[in-house]
Each structure stands twice: as C-alpha cells, then as structure tokens.
C-alpha cells in the first residue's frame, strides 16, 4: 500500500512540475572576488554552488564566469581563499547576473562550512544538527590505515577494529547498523551487521566527508540511529578544463603502499571523471611482535559521466571495489609467541610477504548511482537511484571453493522535492525505498539464512529563517519488512522469520546566532532501527569475530529519543565548541555472554546471545583551537560517552573510552612553498572501566604523533605536496578498548589472550594535482 502511494506521489510531482520546467534560457553569471580592505582581486579563489554541482576558479584579476547558469532560482554559494574567512551567500540568479564577493583576511584558514547532507544545503551555523566536516587536506595531512581510521579523530567518532585492515565506524557509542554510510548519495549496503570487515569505499576518492552525530531517521529512515557518514566526491571540473591528481604513500609499520590516479573534465557541461586506486600491506607489527596473516590488498575503479546544464544536472556514477583480507585466528605456542594456522611461528620474511595466506576474505562491491537535480519554477526535484551488489567470500584453504559465500543485491531510490523559499520559509518533501535480496551461494557454511527485505518511507520538513534565528520541524513515516527462508543443514539450521513494522519519526531544531562569532544549536529527534538478519537468526560460529552467535527471532525495533545542544564560538584568533547529548533507546539490541563456551571442530568458542533492554547514552564533545599568530595553531578535542542498561543498571558493552587529543602546529612561511607545517600531537585515551560483566577493562595510554609537510610550486599552475607523518612514535604497547584483539574471553583455556594495537608507524607521501585549460 505504502509502495503504491509513493509511486503516485512521484508521478504527481513530475506531472505538476513538468508544465513549469525552465525553458532553455541561459545566463552567464559573472563576478569578482576581492580583498575587503584593499579592493584588489584575489586570483585562484574557489567559488562553488553545491546544489548545482558547479565550481569555478577566479582568474588573475579575481574574476570568474559561470556559463550556462539557470536564469532564475536562489542558490547557496560558497567562496574560499587561503588566508581568508570562508564566505557563504544565497544569491537569486533572476535578480543579479553580476556579483562581487569581498573576503576578510583571517589567520584561521577558510574551511568548508556548507552542509549538503541535511534536508537543505546550508551554512553549518544555521544547521541545528551536530555536523563535523573532514576535508581532503585533513585526510592527506593525517595519514591513516583506512577511511574510518581517519574519521576517528573527530570528537564523538571512534572505530571497532580488527587490526589496521578492518575498521567499523562508531558514533557516540553506536555502531554497525546504527550508523548509515552514504557514498554518491546512496546508502552503503555492504552487510554492515558484520564487524570483521570494513566499508567498501575507496578512501582516496573522498573530497569531503560530513559526519552527522545523532539520530537522522527523518532523512535516512532505519539505521540512522547513531548518525550518518556522508562521503562526497569532488565537484565537476569548471567548464573548459581538465583536472587530475596523482598521489601515493608508504607506511613503515606494515609496508602499506597506496597509489591513486584521477582525471576529470568538463566540455560545455558534459562532465566526466575516472579514478583507479590500489593499496596493499603485509602483516602489521605491534610494539612487541608481528601479527601473522593480517595483511590486505584492495583495488578500486570508479567513473562518472553526466550533464551540467541550466536545467540542473544528472550524473551517473559506477564503481568497483575489491578487498582481500587475511584472517587471523588467534593462537600462541607454549612460549607465548603468536603462531599461524599451522601452529608455527612465522619468520620476519614470512610476515613481510605481501601474499595473503589462508584463511582469508575476498570482499567485492559493485555500485551504480544516478544522481540528478532538476530545476523548476516552483522548486527543484533531487533524486538518487542506486544499485549495489556485495559479495563476501571466506576462503579456508588453497584449491577449495569458498567456505562461506554471501551475495547481496540492493536496489534503492530517493526523491526530494524542495519548494522555492519564500519570506524565509523553506520546505522539502521526500520519499525513499529500498529492496535487498541476500543469498548464500554454493558454499558449505551458512552464517545467516537467505532473506529479502523491503523499506519504504516518506517525510516532510519545514524550515523558517528570520534575522539570527532558524527553526525547523519534520516528520517521517516508514514501513519495513524482512523475510528470511528456512534452511536445514548438517551443521546449522534456520527457521523462517517474518519481521515487520511501521514507525513514525520526528525532529525539531533551533539555531541562534548571537553575533558573527557565537552561535547556539539545539536539536531533538526520534529515530528507529529494525533488527538486522544476524541479530534475528544467527546460529553458529562467527569466526571473524571469534564467537558463537545465537540470534533472537522475537526482537523488536529499537526506538531512540535524543536531545543535543552545543555552543560554538569562532573569531580570528580563537575558536571553541562545547556540546552534550542525551539518547534514550528503548529495546536496545546487543549481544551478551554468560561465560558459556561451545566446542566446534575442536575449538571452544564463547557463546553470545542477542538480547534487548532499554538503554541510556549521554556524553560531551568539546574542541578548542588557539591561533595567537598566523603561524601558530594549538588544537584540542575531547569526547566522552557513558552508556548504561536502564533495566539492569550495568554498563553497555563496547563503548569507547574518553579521549583527549592535542596538537601543536607551526606553519612557517618558506619562500617557494605554501602550507608548510611542523606538528606534534598527543592522543590521550582514558581508562575504560565502565564495562559489561563479560568485558575486560582497558588501561589508559598516551600516543605521541608528529608530522611535517609542505606544498612546492613546480610549475606556473602546478603544486606538489609532500609530507611525512608518524603515529605512536614511542612505540607504545597498548590495547584500544574497541579492538577485537584486546584481552578477552576468546579462549576457554586462556581468558587473557590479547594482541596489542599497531606500534610505531611512519608514513611518507605526496600529492600532485594538475589542471589544464582546454577552452570553451
């Protein structure tokens, strides 16, 4: 019924809007970017219009031209220039075809402040939800083992790890299916219920990442209980140009080497892009030992073809990602040394061998995404249609087929119609849906049964802006259904499951700008999550997570009620933010162990049962940045999350420890270079003693980091960025609280088994962008 209603709404929207579609009327939108005091032009300034997927660069006189711009409509424009404060402004194209932007100098570098992952593209100061942004430069200057590792430096964000190859995002203590990852506008469906593999996205392709901390079911439906990670690629190249980049890096700890080449162009609105990336690593080393068979390699290809015209844009993206990951099943000999699957201690040469040994995983992900934004007189229709296939193979020995082979197909659509803003009032209406078909393919093991799931939802969102205030309110109705199929095997059996529910979500937000520097954000919202297939039906050994899981077919949906608020301040020399959140979750699903073990093929595995109780999570996130002079930066960030079971009064399992990160950065002006820097940082992780009964506590520790880098001008319009960055320089032996390898009851005989996190790691890298003007 809901599916039919959504189809009718789409047809109605298209029918009503078709009569008002813009005629092929085009203007050349011209302008200039100036220094606010000297009134001189600023060459190389960046002007972008996110809703149109358009970007241009000013010429030697600070002038720019956007050809084939729509002749009417209001759009948010962002102007950036190094050494100046970022400027945002909403411009009505029907009233002005020429505009002047005046930028103020600032010792704080211009940052991305336009947010696109919420209902409206807006200045982050006017967005009531808590959103942090990570730029390409942040990812480049702070090397990491994977994209989630890079994001874990953001307050409130952490990661569940199984060595450097595997990271799953955690936002405010919530992980797995409670965090939505978007790429090319499509909700990533890579069997997120499993935490022994990462997300299948090329980290080199990310131009900017928005991290929404808190419930987001209003926009994204089920699973956005904890937050959203929105991975954005680069805007198309300006008309008449070809852009590209070549980058590479090497890390000493596990020999991680990565290389990526990208090329994009724009010929009179015909845009295209292609990228290829490859990374591989051998076994990583802790402060005391190598971890056998913990290497990996990944290959990624992606491309885009599309149109940018006066009526909007339409882009087709395609990607292919493959990751081979070594499986390490923990084991030590009588001398306490780590051994491989044959019970032998590998030599250093074997540990440095880049060949992935057995057992291992072969994970592949294919994706197609069609994104468009069609402009009408009354508003605009934004749509995303996606197709994904995820294949996960577990291989136990050479010459044999996959012991486990999961094949997942996902089809999705998302439509949002935004009405033209009038007198500060703006509104958007949307519908979305998703169908998933998952199969076990020609393998002897089954971890989960075959299943189908469907999800449909519709929402309405309203925003009012006046003077220094912004108020927003929204509501959403969802229907979700999951059907699994019965299976009888020699070692495992599954009963048929039918899980079905509807849900109503709502959100209410408010922002107030006291002045140019100080602002307040407050947001209250509800969110929900349906139990995933593993929680409902697991009945066997989950070898990658070292446990025997037992599902519960009677689980209910989770419902969250959260409130968060924050103050933000920023001027030329000082910026700070402090905020807190309170999240009450009814029917919170988690796995628990009562100390029982079960023997499977001679190995004793701890038994974990999926259970439900009411939960309460609360926390604090804060940051402080000092810029006493232009070349000194002192950055600090703190995050703390406390989570308890409201029924038993015990702590919830797998909650990250409190963290305090400090970095001192010196940025001298060196002739012939730009953005030169030397930094020293301390990452402080506090003791985590608030644990569930079956968990082990972890001690606090401090890691020393440092980095140095610069950008060299090697041509008239060409720069080369080089950098060296070190993490854990003192080679500290430590256990991260969310590491799967930390001491715990992985073995009935040795309940204190544990493997430290990675030891000292120094990364060397460079990035070479290039730009060619082809003419228009």
Buried (B, 14 or more C-beta within 10 A) or exposed (E): EBEEEBEEBBEEBBEEBEEEBBEEEBBEBBBBBBBEEEEEBBBEBBBBBBBBBBBBBBBEEBBBBBBBBBBBBBBBBBBBBEBBBBBBEEBEBEEEBEBEBBBEBBBBBBBBBBBBBBBBBBBBBBBBBBBBBBBBBBBBBBBBBBBBBBBBBBBBBBBBBBBBBBBBBBBBBBBBBBBBBBBBBBBBBBBBBBBBBBBBBBBBBBEBBBBBBBBBBBBBBBBBBBBBBBBBBBBBBBBBBBBBBBBBBBBEBBBBBBBBBBBBBBBEBBBBBBBBBBBBBBBBBBBEBBBBBBBBBBBBBBBBBBBBBBBBBBBBBBBBBBBBBBBBBBBBEEEEEBBBBEEEBBEEEBBBBBEBBBBBBBBBBBBBBBBBBBBBEBBBBBBBBBBBBBBBBBBBEEEEEBBBBBBBBBBBBBBBBBBBBEEEEBBBBBBBBBBBBBBBEEBBBBBBBBBBBBBBBBBBBBBBBEEBBBBBBBBBBBBBBBBBBEBEEEEBEBBEBEBEBBBEBBBBBBBBBEEEEBBBBBBBBBBBBBBBBBBBBBBBBBBBBBBBBBBBBEBBBBBBBBBBBBBBBBBBBBBBBBBBBBBBBBBBBBBBBEEEBBEEEEBBBBBBBBBBBBBBBBBBBBBBBBBEEBBBBEBBBBBBBBBBBBEEEBBBBBBBBBBBBBBBBEBEEEEEBBBBBBBBBBBBBBEBEBBBEBBBBBEBBBBBBBBBBBBBEEEEEEBBBBBEBBBBBEBBBBBBBBBBBBBBBBBBEBEEBBBBBBBBBBBBBBBBBBBEEEEE
